[in-house]
Structures are given as C-alpha cells and as structure tokens.
Amino acid sequence: MAARAGTVDQNLIQANAEHRYRVTEADLPLSCPMPGMYLWNSHPKVFLPVQETGRAKCPYCGAEYTLEGDS
C-alpha cells in the first residue's frame, strides 16, 4: 500500500513549528503552510507574495519567510 500525502508515515515538517523559513524559487508560489508540512493541525492555506520584496509574513501564524537567491 502506498503512503498518502500528509499521513504520519511520511517525513514531513511540523506546520507552524518554526517562525522563520528560508525559501527558494523552487518553493514558488509560496503558501503557508507549505506543501511539505503536516496539515491536520494547521490553519487554512494562504498564498504569500514573497517574490515582491523577498520577505513575507503569514497573517495566520506569523511565520516569516525569506526568499533566497541562487548562489
């Protein structure tokens, strides 16, 4: 039986566990919670315009996202 997205048998990030996240162009369009996070104990998905200024803050949980350029 294949693992389903968001189940406990996957290695996902705990949503809202941190308050600062570094993201890259590969994470765009950016949403909070991000796709690799557990969703069962989180807030509704909201899209964040991080590419406009390089920073964005989630209005629900206050998580801060910083867009990092390619190095």
Backbone torsions as a table, in degrees:
resi	resn	phi	psi	omega
1	MET	NA	131.2	-178.5
2	ALA	-79.0	146.3	177.8
3	ALA	-71.6	137.9	177.3
4	ARG	-91.4	150.6	178.9
5	ALA	-61.7	133.4	176.1
6	GLY	86.2	5.8	179.5
7	THR	-91.1	165.0	-174.8
8	VAL	-69.9	-12.7	179.7
9	ASP	-86.5	7.2	176.4
10	GLN	-105.9	157.1	178.8
11	ASN	-94.6	78.5	-178.5
12	LEU	-104.8	163.3	177.6
13	ILE	-82.9	138.0	175.4
14	GLN	-68.3	123.7	-180.0
15	ALA	-66.1	142.1	177.0
16	ASN	61.3	19.2	-179.0
17	ALA	-81.4	-28.7	178.8
18	GLU	-117.5	167.0	179.3
19	HIS	-115.3	-6.0	177.7
20	ARG	-134.1	130.1	179.6
21	TYR	-131.0	140.6	172.8
22	ARG	-100.7	129.9	-179.1
23	VAL	-125.5	162.2	179.0
24	THR	-124.2	177.4	177.6
25	GLU	-56.3	-30.1	180.0
26	ALA	-65.6	-20.7	-179.4
27	ASP	-87.8	-3.7	-178.2
28	LEU	-83.4	145.6	-3.8
29	PRO	-69.4	140.1	-174.9
30	LEU	-84.7	132.8	174.6
31	SER	-132.4	154.2	174.5
32	CYS	-123.3	124.2	-2.1
33	PRO	-69.8	154.2	-179.4
34	MET	-76.3	159.5	-177.5
35	PRO	-57.0	-28.4	-178.5
36	GLY	-88.5	18.5	-178.5
37	MET	-111.1	150.5	171.1
38	TYR	-63.7	140.6	-175.4
39	LEU	-110.2	-12.5	-172.4
40	TRP	-65.1	-26.3	-178.3
41	ASN	-118.1	31.5	-175.1
42	SER	-115.7	-174.7	178.3
43	HIS	-94.6	172.7	176.8
44	PRO	-60.3	150.0	180.0
45	LYS	-67.7	134.0	176.5
46	VAL	-132.8	136.0	178.4
47	PHE	-89.1	136.7	-174.7
48	LEU	-115.8	131.0	-178.1
49	PRO	-83.1	60.3	-175.8
50	VAL	-65.8	-27.1	-177.3
51	GLN	-71.5	-15.8	-179.7
52	GLU	-69.4	-44.5	-176.7
53	THR	-124.6	-7.3	-177.3
54	GLY	90.1	-2.7	178.7
55	ARG	-142.1	150.8	175.7
56	ALA	-154.4	150.9	179.0
57	LYS	-127.3	131.8	-179.4
58	CYS	-71.7	128.7	179.8
59	PRO	-72.0	-17.5	-180.0
60	TYR	-86.0	-55.6	-171.8
61	CYS	-108.0	-9.7	178.6
62	GLY	81.5	5.5	178.1
63	ALA	-61.1	138.5	179.4
64	GLU	-107.2	131.8	-179.0
65	TYR	-115.5	136.5	177.5
66	THR	-122.3	127.7	179.4
67	LEU	-86.1	121.4	179.0
68	GLU	-99.9	138.6	178.3
69	GLY	-81.9	166.9	176.9
70	ASP	-71.0	131.9	179.5
71	SER	-115.2	NA	NA
